[in-house]
Amino acid sequence: MSDSDFGLDAIARWPAPTVEDYLRARREAEQAPPVVTALPMPDFVRGGIVRYRCLLDCGWFHDENPSAERAGPLLLPVDFTTEDLSAAITSAAEVRSKAYAMRVEQAIAAHFEEAHPGR
């Protein structure tokens, strides 16, 4: 197999982002609305594990390993552009982020139903 089997030679020919591109992306990110979440602040433990503890300090916790999450395939048109690639990567990341948040929220909700009913 060679780089051309994966389209890497085409990617290598793309123009490098300019400083203006980075500054524009930064301005857009600063203007984006904040992400609202019900997730508590986690602890970061050895091995890349992200630990969510019970807010009532009962000793319960839920661990996640974000690096173990597999990225799915990127769906791109045959004649894709850098914008298409960027949009596909962003979309895939958003899907994984929402699934991660849902798993953690469900784990916390299940814990509260079991250990702290009515709270």
NUZASE-414297 format. One line per field, with one value per residue (C-alpha): x, y, z; residue number from 1. Coordinates in steps of 0.5 Angstrom, whole numbers, always signed. Example, Ala and Ser with C-alpha at 12.3 -4.5 7.8 and 13.67 -1.06 7.14 Angstrom:
NUZASE-414297
east +25 | +27 $
north -9 | -2 $
up +16 | +14 $
n 1 | 2 $
This chain:
NUZASE-414297
east +0 | +2 | +0 | -4 | -8 | -11 | -11 | -5 | -2 | -8 | -8 | -1 | -2 | -7 | -5 | -3 | -7 | -5 | -5 | -11 | -15 | -13 | -15 | -22 | -23 | -21 | -26 | -31 | -30 | -30 | -37 | -40 | -45 | -42 | -44 | -49 | -48 | -51 | -44 | -40 | -33 | -29 | -22 | -17 | -14 | -8 | -8 | -13 | -19 | -24 | -28 | -34 | -36 | -42 | -44 | -47 | -40 | -42 | -36 | -39 | -36 | -36 | -30 | -30 | -24 | -24 | -18 | -22 | -28 | -27 | -28 | -33 | -31 | -32 | -37 | -34 | -36 | -31 | -28 | -28 | -25 | -21 | -28 | -31 | -26 | -26 | -34 | -34 | -29 | -33 | -39 | -36 | -33 | -40 | -43 | -38 | -38 | -46 | -46 | -40 | -44 | -51 | -47 | -44 | -51 | -55 | -50 | -51 | -58 | -58 | -54 | -58 | -65 | -61 | -57 | -61 | -68 | -72 | -66 $
north +0 | +7 | +14 | +15 | +9 | +13 | +20 | +22 | +25 | +29 | +32 | +33 | +38 | +42 | +49 | +50 | +54 | +62 | +66 | +69 | +63 | +61 | +68 | +67 | +61 | +63 | +69 | +65 | +60 | +66 | +68 | +61 | +60 | +57 | +49 | +48 | +41 | +38 | +34 | +36 | +37 | +31 | +28 | +26 | +20 | +16 | +13 | +18 | +16 | +21 | +20 | +23 | +23 | +23 | +30 | +28 | +25 | +18 | +15 | +13 | +15 | +13 | +13 | +14 | +13 | +18 | +15 | +9 | +11 | +9 | +15 | +12 | +13 | +20 | +21 | +25 | +27 | +24 | +31 | +33 | +40 | +42 | +45 | +38 | +35 | +40 | +39 | +32 | +32 | +37 | +33 | +26 | +30 | +33 | +26 | +23 | +28 | +28 | +20 | +21 | +26 | +22 | +16 | +20 | +23 | +17 | +13 | +19 | +19 | +11 | +12 | +18 | +13 | +7 | +11 | +17 | +16 | +23 | +27 $
up +0 | -1 | +1 | -6 | -3 | +2 | -2 | +3 | -3 | -5 | +2 | +2 | -4 | +0 | +2 | +9 | +13 | +14 | +20 | +18 | +18 | +25 | +27 | +24 | +27 | +34 | +33 | +31 | +37 | +42 | +39 | +39 | +45 | +51 | +52 | +57 | +60 | +67 | +68 | +74 | +74 | +73 | +76 | +71 | +74 | +71 | +64 | +61 | +65 | +67 | +73 | +75 | +82 | +86 | +88 | +95 | +96 | +97 | +94 | +88 | +81 | +74 | +70 | +62 | +58 | +52 | +48 | +48 | +44 | +36 | +31 | +26 | +18 | +15 | +10 | +4 | -3 | -8 | -10 | -3 | -1 | +6 | +8 | +7 | +11 | +16 | +17 | +17 | +22 | +26 | +25 | +28 | +34 | +36 | +35 | +40 | +45 | +45 | +46 | +51 | +55 | +55 | +57 | +63 | +65 | +64 | +69 | +74 | +74 | +75 | +81 | +84 | +82 | +86 | +92 | +93 | +91 | +91 | +90 $
n 1 | 2 | 3 | 4 | 5 | 6 | 7 | 8 | 9 | 10 | 11 | 12 | 13 | 14 | 15 | 16 | 17 | 18 | 19 | 20 | 21 | 22 | 23 | 24 | 25 | 26 | 27 | 28 | 29 | 30 | 31 | 32 | 33 | 34 | 35 | 36 | 37 | 38 | 39 | 40 | 41 | 42 | 43 | 44 | 45 | 46 | 47 | 48 | 49 | 50 | 51 | 52 | 53 | 54 | 55 | 56 | 57 | 58 | 59 | 60 | 61 | 62 | 63 | 64 | 65 | 66 | 67 | 68 | 69 | 70 | 71 | 72 | 73 | 74 | 75 | 76 | 77 | 78 | 79 | 80 | 81 | 82 | 83 | 84 | 85 | 86 | 87 | 88 | 89 | 90 | 91 | 92 | 93 | 94 | 95 | 96 | 97 | 98 | 99 | 100 | 101 | 102 | 103 | 104 | 105 | 106 | 107 | 108 | 109 | 110 | 111 | 112 | 113 | 114 | 115 | 116 | 117 | 118 | 119 $
